[in-house]
């Protein structure tokens, strides 16, 4: 996927999250989310943690070539195993606990995404990086997985806060392309789903009926493994 397109989608979606989290009350930071056991504060901390890997990755030597795509990144291996998920949960909770307030956490997220955006824009097309799991990926492909994190958890945050989704069309489009490929619009038309409804169902934010599951199977749609 074009690196400039992914960087722009990341920027626009992260900015939306940052704006939405400005002014969240002390009580709202403690609201539960569907990503149990995280509350709103923990979940934003998680999103901050997963995008904060990028500066270190970009500072490290680039691997000679990319070997893993964004789709392959979501393969069902130990990165989504119970022990790994438990460590992921604890890391987010620890980061949230280190901030003195929800406002400080929001400021930290805002500074982090802006740093990541600046660094990514300075990188040439075709830049490869190595993830903390050891995958050699194009920056554009890894950053696409970060768009998934910011966009999907943005839906979780909006739902927890009782707000309308703030998902940007740019982020929705690149996530749809990741999940469905270039013929995504035709697949959605056959399913009769809006883009937002598809993204909710594809990421477990909305249940899929048995009839819908059959339709998905007929179209050859393969869901990604998500933690």
Backbone as CSV, one residue per row, in Angstrom:
resi,resn,N_x,N_y,N_z,CA_x,CA_y,CA_z,C_x,C_y,C_z
1,UNK,0.854,-1.192,0.000,0.000,0.000,0.000,0.888,1.239,0.000
2,UNK,0.463,2.275,-0.700,1.230,3.508,-0.817,1.532,4.094,0.566
3,UNK,2.815,4.373,0.811,3.220,4.843,2.136,2.589,6.188,2.490
4,UNK,2.557,7.100,1.526,1.972,8.410,1.791,0.513,8.318,2.176
5,UNK,-0.213,7.420,1.534,-1.634,7.249,1.847,-1.817,6.730,3.266
6,UNK,-0.982,5.778,3.674,-1.109,5.217,5.010,-0.714,6.238,6.064
7,UNK,0.362,6.995,5.810,0.780,8.019,6.766,-0.331,9.047,6.968
8,UNK,-0.969,9.457,5.872,-2.039,10.437,5.974,-3.235,9.873,6.741
9,UNK,-3.575,8.625,6.483,-4.684,7.994,7.214,-4.369,7.921,8.699
10,UNK,-3.138,7.559,9.024,-2.724,7.506,10.431,-2.846,8.880,11.081
11,UNK,-2.333,9.903,10.405,-2.366,11.263,10.940,-3.794,11.715,11.213
12,UNK,-4.668,11.548,10.242,-6.038,12.033,10.381,-6.796,11.286,11.477
13,UNK,-6.589,9.970,11.551,-7.321,9.183,12.554,-6.782,9.450,13.965
14,UNK,-5.463,9.527,14.097,-4.884,9.806,15.418,-5.289,11.194,15.901
15,UNK,-5.340,12.144,14.982,-5.765,13.498,15.358,-7.209,13.493,15.856
16,UNK,-8.055,12.698,15.221,-9.442,12.600,15.656,-9.539,12.034,17.070
17,UNK,-8.750,10.999,17.338,-8.754,10.420,18.684,-8.286,11.458,19.698
18,UNK,-7.201,12.164,19.371,-6.668,13.166,20.288,-7.704,14.248,20.592
19,UNK,-8.398,14.700,19.558,-9.430,15.724,19.761,-10.567,15.191,20.623
20,UNK,-10.973,13.957,20.351,-12.102,13.376,21.078,-11.785,13.192,22.560
21,UNK,-10.511,12.930,22.875,-10.154,12.660,24.265,-9.879,13.937,25.052
22,UNK,-9.869,15.069,24.376,-9.713,16.340,25.072,-11.016,16.667,25.802
23,UNK,-10.927,16.952,27.070,-12.121,17.309,27.818,-12.884,16.144,28.399
24,UNK,-12.356,14.913,28.269,-12.998,13.763,28.909,-12.935,13.958,30.425
25,UNK,-14.051,13.750,31.090,-14.111,13.996,32.537,-13.414,12.895,33.315
26,UNK,-13.137,13.182,34.588,-12.486,12.196,35.445,-13.315,10.920,35.546
27,UNK,-14.617,11.054,35.637,-15.485,9.876,35.717,-15.460,9.086,34.409
28,UNK,-15.418,9.782,33.269,-15.414,9.097,31.971,-14.139,8.293,31.750
29,UNK,-13.011,8.773,32.267,-11.772,8.012,32.109,-11.864,6.645,32.763
30,UNK,-12.742,6.522,33.742,-12.875,5.249,34.468,-13.961,4.341,33.896
31,UNK,-14.645,4.781,32.850,-15.708,3.964,32.267,-15.142,2.669,31.667
32,UNK,-15.878,1.560,31.776,-15.408,0.308,31.177,-15.506,0.349,29.658
33,UNK,-14.677,-0.423,28.998,-14.750,-0.587,27.542,-15.021,-2.053,27.222
34,UNK,-15.326,-2.341,25.968,-15.540,-3.734,25.574,-14.242,-4.533,25.615
35,UNK,-13.109,-3.836,25.699,-11.816,-4.514,25.752,-11.440,-4.770,27.213
36,UNK,-12.250,-5.579,27.878,-12.028,-5.867,29.301,-10.651,-6.505,29.497
37,UNK,-9.944,-6.164,30.585,-10.402,-5.370,31.732,-10.101,-3.873,31.618
38,UNK,-9.783,-3.386,30.428,-9.399,-1.991,30.268,-10.577,-1.041,30.440
39,UNK,-10.336,0.061,31.124,-11.272,1.183,31.100,-10.809,2.169,30.023
40,UNK,-11.454,3.313,29.927,-11.115,4.276,28.874,-9.657,4.706,28.978
41,UNK,-9.210,4.971,30.182,-7.822,5.385,30.389,-6.844,4.300,29.932
42,UNK,-7.100,3.065,30.326,-6.223,1.959,29.939,-6.186,1.781,28.421
43,UNK,-7.352,1.909,27.792,-7.423,1.663,26.354,-6.661,2.726,25.573
44,UNK,-6.801,3.997,25.973,-6.010,5.024,25.287,-4.522,4.787,25.527
45,UNK,-4.161,4.350,26.732,-2.764,4.033,27.020,-2.262,2.928,26.101
46,UNK,-3.095,1.924,25.854,-2.720,0.839,24.938,-2.445,1.374,23.539
47,UNK,-3.329,2.233,23.049,-3.133,2.783,21.705,-1.840,3.585,21.655
48,UNK,-1.572,4.336,22.713,-0.313,5.095,22.772,0.882,4.151,22.750
49,UNK,0.828,3.072,23.521,1.945,2.126,23.597,2.234,1.508,22.236
50,UNK,1.194,1.104,21.512,1.428,0.382,20.261,1.916,1.284,19.132
51,UNK,1.654,2.584,19.206,2.236,3.467,18.193,3.618,3.963,18.626
52,UNK,3.900,3.880,19.932,5.180,4.369,20.442,6.336,3.416,20.149
53,UNK,6.053,2.237,19.556,7.142,1.357,19.129,7.883,1.950,17.924
54,UNK,7.211,2.803,17.160,7.769,3.234,15.874,9.059,4.046,15.962
55,UNK,9.193,5.026,16.855,10.461,5.764,16.886,11.679,4.863,17.058
56,UNK,11.609,3.897,17.955,12.723,2.971,18.136,12.968,2.114,16.916
57,UNK,11.895,1.691,16.264,12.042,0.885,15.047,12.730,1.678,13.935
58,UNK,12.365,2.958,13.826,12.953,3.791,12.780,14.391,4.179,13.097
59,UNK,14.738,4.209,14.380,16.114,4.529,14.766,17.042,3.333,14.585
60,UNK,16.488,2.127,14.537,17.287,0.911,14.398,17.670,0.701,12.929
61,UNK,18.708,-0.086,12.672,19.083,-0.386,11.280,17.927,-1.048,10.541
62,UNK,17.744,-0.648,9.299,16.671,-1.235,8.492,17.059,-2.637,8.045
63,UNK,16.143,-3.594,8.090,16.444,-4.925,7.544,16.671,-4.832,6.039
64,UNK,17.392,-5.766,5.462,17.716,-5.676,4.031,16.498,-5.720,3.120
65,UNK,15.456,-6.369,3.564,14.249,-6.457,2.734,13.054,-6.794,3.616
66,UNK,11.877,-6.447,3.132,10.637,-6.782,3.837,10.253,-8.222,3.534
67,UNK,9.769,-8.919,4.547,9.412,-10.324,4.393,7.977,-10.627,4.805
68,UNK,7.349,-9.690,5.518,6.012,-9.938,6.066,5.097,-8.779,5.684
69,UNK,3.913,-9.083,5.184,2.920,-8.055,4.847,2.060,-7.760,6.067
70,UNK,1.212,-6.750,5.949,0.293,-6.436,7.045,-0.666,-7.594,7.300
71,UNK,-1.140,-8.236,6.245,-2.035,-9.385,6.426,-1.307,-10.505,7.158
72,UNK,-0.073,-10.783,6.759,0.699,-11.860,7.391,1.074,-11.519,8.832
73,UNK,1.176,-10.239,9.138,1.465,-9.816,10.503,0.411,-10.339,11.471
74,UNK,-0.821,-10.447,11.010,-1.926,-10.880,11.861,-2.094,-12.407,11.890
75,UNK,-1.063,-13.131,11.528,-1.161,-14.597,11.572,-1.334,-15.059,13.029
76,UNK,-2.063,-16.168,13.226,-2.376,-16.625,14.592,-1.227,-17.381,15.242
77,UNK,-0.193,-16.646,15.678,0.913,-17.296,16.371,0.994,-16.786,17.806
78,UNK,2.167,-16.907,18.430,2.258,-16.595,19.855,2.095,-15.111,20.179
79,UNK,2.115,-14.245,19.165,1.918,-12.818,19.457,0.495,-12.535,19.932
80,UNK,-0.419,-13.466,19.669,-1.805,-13.319,20.129,-2.171,-14.410,21.137
81,UNK,-1.156,-15.051,21.699,-1.381,-16.108,22.689,-1.800,-15.487,24.027
82,UNK,-2.415,-16.282,24.921,-2.882,-15.747,26.203,-1.802,-15.021,27.003
83,UNK,-0.594,-15.577,27.066,0.475,-14.935,27.835,0.854,-13.585,27.238
84,UNK,0.898,-13.522,25.913,1.240,-12.271,25.246,0.148,-11.243,25.460
85,UNK,-1.106,-11.678,25.374,-2.221,-10.757,25.614,-2.214,-10.252,27.056
86,UNK,-1.866,-11.126,28.001,-1.806,-10.706,29.405,-0.730,-9.639,29.599
87,UNK,0.409,-9.819,28.929,1.478,-8.820,29.026,1.049,-7.509,28.385
88,UNK,0.300,-7.607,27.280,-0.196,-6.417,26.585,-1.163,-5.638,27.479
89,UNK,-2.033,-6.364,28.154,-2.993,-5.734,29.074,-2.259,-5.023,30.204
90,UNK,-1.289,-5.709,30.809,-0.567,-5.133,31.939,0.243,-3.912,31.530
91,UNK,0.846,-3.951,30.349,1.650,-2.826,29.875,0.794,-1.570,29.739
92,UNK,-0.397,-1.707,29.170,-1.294,-0.556,29.028,-1.738,-0.033,30.386
93,UNK,-2.080,-0.941,31.284,-2.522,-0.514,32.614,-1.402,0.194,33.371
94,UNK,-0.173,-0.300,33.230,0.964,0.335,33.892,1.204,1.732,33.330
95,UNK,1.101,1.852,32.009,1.327,3.165,31.394,0.259,4.154,31.840
96,UNK,-0.992,3.713,31.894,-2.066,4.601,32.345,-1.848,5.014,33.784
97,UNK,-1.398,4.079,34.626,-1.195,4.377,36.044,-0.064,5.377,36.268
98,UNK,0.883,5.425,35.325,2.019,6.343,35.453,1.630,7.796,35.189
99,UNK,0.523,8.016,34.490,0.085,9.381,34.213,-0.692,9.904,35.415
100,UNK,-0.490,11.145,35.749,-1.128,11.694,36.960,-2.612,11.976,36.765
101,UNK,-3.056,12.060,35.516,-4.467,12.336,35.234,-4.792,11.898,33.818
102,UNK,-6.101,11.832,33.538,-6.518,11.528,32.183,-6.039,12.587,31.201
103,UNK,-6.047,13.840,31.629,-5.590,14.917,30.758,-4.120,14.739,30.390
104,UNK,-3.312,14.288,31.360,-1.892,14.043,31.091,-1.728,12.891,30.106
105,UNK,-2.562,11.871,30.236,-2.528,10.747,29.311,-2.898,11.207,27.894
106,UNK,-3.918,12.054,27.786,-4.322,12.579,26.482,-3.206,13.408,25.867
107,UNK,-2.539,14.223,26.674,-1.419,15.024,26.171,-0.278,14.133,25.689
108,UNK,-0.018,13.068,26.436,1.036,12.122,26.074,0.713,11.446,24.739
109,UNK,-0.535,11.019,24.588,-0.944,10.412,23.324,-0.774,11.405,22.174
110,UNK,-1.189,12.640,22.390,-1.108,13.659,21.352,0.343,13.880,20.918
111,UNK,1.245,13.986,21.892,2.655,14.191,21.569,3.243,12.977,20.849
112,UNK,2.819,11.780,21.245,3.371,10.553,20.664,2.960,10.399,19.211
113,UNK,1.670,10.576,18.912,1.256,10.373,17.528,1.874,11.433,16.610
114,UNK,2.028,12.643,17.108,2.635,13.681,16.283,4.108,13.379,16.000
115,UNK,4.814,12.841,16.984,6.198,12.439,16.759,6.270,11.329,15.709
116,UNK,5.410,10.328,15.836,5.383,9.226,14.883,5.067,9.742,13.480
117,UNK,4.118,10.640,13.378,3.757,11.212,12.083,4.951,11.926,11.445
118,UNK,5.642,12.751,12.210,6.811,13.477,11.689,7.891,12.517,11.206
119,UNK,8.179,11.510,12.006,9.233,10.566,11.652,8.882,9.775,10.396
120,UNK,7.645,9.337,10.299,7.232,8.538,9.141,7.249,9.361,7.859
121,UNK,6.857,10.615,7.947,6.855,11.473,6.756,8.269,11.729,6.236
122,UNK,9.259,11.604,7.107,10.648,11.847,6.707,11.298,10.627,6.052
123,UNK,10.614,9.488,6.092,11.188,8.249,5.567,10.851,8.063,4.087
124,UNK,11.784,7.514,3.317,11.529,7.289,1.889,10.555,6.141,1.656
125,UNK,9.888,6.184,0.531,9.031,5.069,0.113,9.882,3.806,0.047
126,UNK,9.340,2.729,0.550,10.067,1.462,0.515,10.928,1.204,1.732
127,UNK,10.868,2.090,2.722,11.645,1.896,3.956,11.163,0.635,4.662
128,UNK,12.094,-0.203,5.081,11.754,-1.415,5.824,12.088,-1.223,7.297
129,UNK,11.329,-1.865,8.156,11.550,-1.825,9.603,11.428,-3.239,10.154
130,UNK,11.952,-3.414,11.364,11.789,-4.707,12.034,10.930,-4.506,13.275
131,UNK,9.886,-5.295,13.412,8.975,-5.157,14.543,9.576,-5.802,15.787
132,UNK,8.950,-5.550,16.924,9.431,-6.156,18.163,9.231,-7.663,18.169
133,UNK,8.396,-8.171,17.248,8.211,-9.618,17.115,9.225,-10.230,16.157
134,UNK,10.072,-9.375,15.544,11.100,-9.870,14.635,10.723,-9.849,13.168
135,UNK,9.515,-9.380,12.837,9.085,-9.337,11.440,9.765,-8.196,10.695
136,UNK,10.303,-8.482,9.517,10.816,-7.439,8.628,9.668,-7.016,7.716
137,UNK,9.259,-5.745,7.830,8.096,-5.252,7.099,8.408,-3.915,6.447
138,UNK,7.712,-3.601,5.380,7.723,-2.241,4.878,7.114,-1.330,5.938
139,UNK,7.646,-0.133,6.068,7.064,0.827,7.011,5.584,1.028,6.710
140,UNK,5.239,1.111,5.434,3.835,1.323,5.063,2.952,0.190,5.564
141,UNK,3.462,-1.044,5.538,2.673,-2.187,5.984,2.538,-2.213,7.506
142,UNK,3.641,-1.911,8.213,3.528,-1.886,9.677,2.649,-0.732,10.129
143,UNK,2.828,0.435,9.506,2.010,1.579,9.898,0.538,1.302,9.629
144,UNK,0.243,0.505,8.623,-1.143,0.114,8.362,-1.720,-0.640,9.554
145,UNK,-0.917,-1.478,10.196,-1.412,-2.184,11.391,-1.665,-1.202,12.528
146,UNK,-0.923,-0.096,12.548,-1.165,0.929,13.585,-2.446,1.703,13.268
147,UNK,-2.749,1.897,11.994,-4.025,2.526,11.638,-5.174,1.649,12.128
148,UNK,-5.025,0.334,11.976,-6.041,-0.586,12.492,-6.236,-0.363,13.989
149,UNK,-5.148,-0.275,14.739,-5.232,-0.083,16.184,-5.952,1.221,16.532
150,UNK,-5.532,2.318,15.891,-6.113,3.617,16.221,-7.581,3.674,15.800
151,UNK,-7.901,3.120,14.639,-9.268,3.190,14.133,-10.216,2.290,14.920
152,UNK,-9.838,1.046,15.103,-10.726,0.087,15.772,-10.906,0.441,17.248
153,UNK,-9.816,0.789,17.907,-9.958,1.169,19.313,-10.605,2.544,19.452
154,UNK,-10.536,3.349,18.396,-11.316,4.583,18.401,-12.806,4.294,18.473
155,UNK,-13.239,3.255,17.771,-14.643,2.831,17.873,-14.968,2.386,19.297
156,UNK,-14.032,1.651,19.911,-14.249,1.187,21.282,-14.355,2.362,22.254
157,UNK,-13.483,3.354,22.070,-13.506,4.522,22.953,-14.797,5.314,22.770
158,UNK,-15.198,5.511,21.522,-16.440,6.245,21.261,-17.634,5.536,21.884
159,UNK,-17.690,4.213,21.741,-18.796,3.450,22.321,-18.791,3.557,23.846
160,UNK,-17.620,3.460,24.450,-17.535,3.534,25.905,-17.977,4.894,26.428
161,UNK,-17.681,5.941,25.653,-18.030,7.299,26.064,-19.440,7.702,25.636
162,UNK,-20.121,6.805,24.911,-21.472,7.110,24.455,-21.509,8.166,23.362
163,UNK,-20.488,8.191,22.525,-20.416,9.187,21.458,-20.578,8.536,20.093
164,UNK,-20.891,9.361,19.100,-20.931,8.887,17.729,-19.506,8.553,17.284
165,UNK,-19.336,7.524,16.448,-17.988,7.185,15.979,-17.354,8.362,15.238
166,UNK,-16.062,8.563,15.477,-15.346,9.634,14.788,-14.432,9.087,13.695
167,UNK,-14.623,7.843,13.317,-13.790,7.182,12.311,-13.697,8.014,11.042
168,UNK,-12.483,8.278,10.583,-12.298,9.048,9.352,-12.446,8.140,8.137
169,UNK,-12.860,8.725,7.032,-13.030,7.936,5.801,-11.692,7.399,5.315
170,UNK,-10.617,8.153,5.529,-9.300,7.708,5.062,-8.843,6.459,5.807
171,UNK,-9.018,6.452,7.131,-8.640,5.272,7.911,-9.555,4.096,7.580
172,UNK,-10.844,4.357,7.473,-11.791,3.288,7.144,-11.446,2.650,5.804
173,UNK,-11.052,3.461,4.838,-10.734,2.945,3.503,-9.496,2.040,3.525
174,UNK,-8.433,2.455,4.232,-7.226,1.626,4.208,-7.427,0.342,5.008
175,UNK,-8.210,0.395,6.087,-8.497,-0.826,6.834,-9.368,-1.759,5.996
176,UNK,-10.338,-1.195,5.286,-11.168,-2.012,4.396,-10.320,-2.681,3.328
177,UNK,-9.374,-1.941,2.748,-8.507,-2.524,1.728,-7.654,-3.647,2.314
178,UNK,-7.194,-3.482,3.551,-6.422,-4.537,4.201,-7.263,-5.799,4.351
179,UNK,-8.513,-5.630,4.756,-9.372,-6.770,5.039,-9.952,-7.423,3.794
180,UNK,-10.250,-6.599,2.790,-10.990,-7.106,1.634,-10.230,-7.042,0.316
181,UNK,-9.141,-6.292,0.268,-8.423,-6.146,-0.981,-9.081,-5.116,-1.886
182,UNK,-8.626,-5.033,-3.136,-9.101,-3.979,-4.043,-10.570,-4.084,-4.427
183,UNK,-11.186,-5.253,-4.248,-12.596,-5.437,-4.612,-13.519,-5.297,-3.404
184,UNK,-13.055,-4.561,-2.400,-13.822,-4.454,-1.170,-15.192,-3.839,-1.337
185,UNK,-15.284,-2.808,-2.168,-16.567,-2.137,-2.357,-17.609,-3.097,-2.925
186,UNK,-17.190,-3.948,-3.862,-18.116,-4.920,-4.449,-18.558,-5.940,-3.409
187,UNK,-17.633,-6.353,-2.545,-17.985,-7.323,-1.497,-18.987,-6.721,-0.522
188,UNK,-18.793,-5.464,-0.157,-19.729,-4.816,0.764,-21.103,-4.683,0.137
189,UNK,-21.125,-4.389,-1.149,-22.419,-4.267,-1.840,-23.158,-5.602,-1.821
190,UNK,-22.436,-6.688,-2.022,-23.061,-8.007,-1.995,-23.562,-8.361,-0.595
191,UNK,-22.828,-7.932,0.420,-23.235,-8.203,1.793,-24.358,-7.280,2.251
192,UNK,-24.460,-6.125,1.608,-25.470,-5.152,2.002,-25.110,-4.419,3.285
193,UNK,-23.812,-4.300,3.557,-23.342,-3.653,4.775,-22.745,-2.291,4.457
194,UNK,-22.906,-1.356,5.386,-22.155,-0.111,5.292,-20.702,-0.400,5.652
195,UNK,-19.834,0.518,5.322,-18.414,0.333,5.649,-18.206,0.232,7.155
196,UNK,-18.897,1.087,7.912,-18.748,1.057,9.361,-19.255,-0.254,9.939
197,UNK,-20.396,-0.718,9.448,-20.930,-1.979,9.962,-19.988,-3.141,9.644
198,UNK,-19.415,-3.125,8.442,-18.460,-4.165,8.071,-17.260,-4.167,9.019
199,UNK,-16.700,-2.984,9.275,-15.528,-2.914,10.142,-15.855,-3.382,11.560
200,UNK,-17.058,-3.063,12.024,-17.460,-3.542,13.347,-17.559,-5.066,13.371
201,UNK,-18.163,-5.641,12.357,-18.323,-7.089,12.316,-16.992,-7.801,12.097
202,UNK,-16.164,-7.234,11.226,-14.896,-7.874,10.889,-13.930,-7.888,12.058
203,UNK,-14.113,-6.963,13.003,-13.196,-6.876,14.147,-13.859,-7.307,15.455
204,UNK,-15.022,-7.946,15.366,-15.675,-8.474,16.552,-16.418,-7.452,17.384
205,UNK,-16.649,-6.258,16.814,-17.384,-5.223,17.553,-18.892,-5.374,17.389
206,UNK,-19.312,-6.225,16.483,-20.731,-6.494,16.262,-20.856,-7.964,15.875
207,UNK,-21.808,-8.685,16.439,-21.918,-10.114,16.134,-22.321,-10.372,14.691
208,UNK,-21.952,-11.550,14.213,-22.309,-11.986,12.864,-23.280,-13.155,12.983
209,UNK,-24.391,-13.055,12.307,-25.366,-14.139,12.339,-24.861,-15.310,11.511
210,UNK,-25.514,-16.458,11.668,-25.111,-17.642,10.904,-25.289,-17.413,9.403
211,UNK,-26.349,-16.704,9.026,-26.557,-16.408,7.603,-25.473,-15.482,7.072
212,UNK,-25.111,-14.488,7.872,-24.055,-13.573,7.458,-22.722,-14.306,7.340
213,UNK,-22.478,-15.242,8.238,-21.236,-16.016,8.192,-21.147,-16.824,6.905
214,UNK,-22.276,-17.357,6.452,-22.301,-18.096,5.189,-21.996,-17.166,4.012
215,UNK,-22.582,-15.971,4.040,-22.320,-15.003,2.977,-20.849,-14.628,2.939
216,UNK,-20.270,-14.427,4.110,-18.846,-14.075,4.192,-17.999,-15.208,3.629
217,UNK,-18.359,-16.451,3.965,-17.611,-17.611,3.480,-17.689,-17.720,1.962
218,UNK,-18.872,-17.476,1.410,-19.043,-17.569,-0.045,-18.183,-16.541,-0.779
219,UNK,-18.017,-15.384,-0.161,-17.214,-14.332,-0.781,-15.726,-14.527,-0.552
220,UNK,-15.359,-15.519,0.234,-13.954,-15.802,0.469,-13.251,-14.784,1.350
221,UNK,-14.013,-14.092,2.207,-13.429,-13.094,3.090,-12.763,-13.801,4.265
222,UNK,-11.518,-13.405,4.559,-10.790,-14.014,5.672,-10.529,-12.957,6.737
223,UNK,-11.058,-13.176,7.939,-10.831,-12.225,9.026,-9.395,-12.358,9.516
224,UNK,-8.871,-11.282,10.060,-7.530,-11.286,10.618,-7.568,-11.712,12.087
225,UNK,-6.467,-12.273,12.561,-6.354,-12.592,13.977,-6.010,-11.327,14.730
226,UNK,-6.850,-10.940,15.667,-6.635,-9.731,16.449,-6.537,-10.100,17.926
227,UNK,-5.661,-9.388,18.661,-5.481,-9.665,20.078,-6.659,-9.200,20.893
